[in-house]
């Protein structure tokens, strides 16, 4: 089980990509990660649906550590990613 | 001069409405050409055609306006540069494919390698009528597998490990079918909803979901004068040896039951889907 627990995951930065669509969701999230040091955690607020389905996979493919995807219950989700 | 149109057609030369002109169909597998081949095609189109090509509906390339007198010269010229002519008529046609997992993040299988394998084994084989193979890498189905006499779709057969899972929630959203849910600190998967797309395994950050590539076949699709979706009659196949046994059986069935000029679908309908399914299952699965 978890070496990561949600309670221990405090984001170092946040970005909101709910106002954009693919592929800008990915580009904007990547730009926010570029600002961070390795090992830091970014919280990405994204729309439920296509973005919530695809952005976690894209982040994984880019080599980052995907930590948690939480449904905010308001049509958005929050994805926590550790830059690697 | 007596023109052997059948021989020309089997070699991929289609008669044009313009007298003594042919559109030359080239051999392309899975829509993939090297830049050097494209350069050779461009050169030939300039020299012997009208400096243009047609990209066909099934990922092929045709050079129109080749004169009958030049056909053999053009063929030799192209062959010397690694470009070969395609086929038309009652035989196995161009094998189409998407880019698959060699390029596309969604791909579950190596479509290029499989398309080349299929082409090597069957391309040009004579049958009662045309026979089309298409290979698509995943459930997104960019290559439209079910349009083909035999379509191949890449899938993942997935399994989940409780120990490796940290319930991050990524797979719940990654699944388009709503098959996965997290309740009371554990994960549930409704296998009746799972369509083997493999998105859970692809998205899983902790290798709790493992996906093994599989091949989902569809048979007897047709998308010409008659339009019908190919049918899945087998579970996802785990290896290409099984896939080729199924394909061998389908082509043999077509040879045995097909009448000249009719597609696999017509042969299957006349002989009966039950018989077709029984034969394919027996040959592919030894069941």
Boltz contact constraints between the chains, C-beta under 6 A:
constraints:
  - contact:
      token1: [A, 2]
      token2: [B, 166]
      max_distance: 6.0
  - contact:
      token1: [A, 4]
      token2: [B, 166]
      max_distance: 6.0
  - contact:
      token1: [A, 52]
      token2: [B, 173]
      max_distance: 6.0
  - contact:
      token1: [A, 53]
      token2: [B, 173]
      max_distance: 6.0
  - contact:
      token1: [A, 53]
      token2: [B, 174]
      max_distance: 6.0
  - contact:
      token1: [A, 56]
      token2: [B, 170]
      max_distance: 6.0
  - contact:
      token1: [A, 56]
      token2: [B, 203]
      max_distance: 6.0
  - contact:
      token1: [A, 57]
      token2: [B, 202]
      max_distance: 6.0
  - contact:
      token1: [A, 57]
      token2: [B, 203]
      max_distance: 6.0
  - contact:
      token1: [A, 60]
      token2: [B, 205]
      max_distance: 6.0
  - contact:
      token1: [A, 61]
      token2: [B, 105]
      max_distance: 6.0
  - contact:
      token1: [A, 66]
      token2: [B, 170]
      max_distance: 6.0
  - contact:
      token1: [A, 66]
      token2: [B, 205]
      max_distance: 6.0
  - contact:
      token1: [A, 68]
      token2: [B, 168]
      max_distance: 6.0
  - contact:
      token1: [A, 69]
      token2: [B, 169]
      max_distance: 6.0
  - contact:
      token1: [A, 69]
      token2: [B, 170]
      max_distance: 6.0
  - contact:
      token1: [A, 69]
      token2: [B, 173]
      max_distance: 6.0
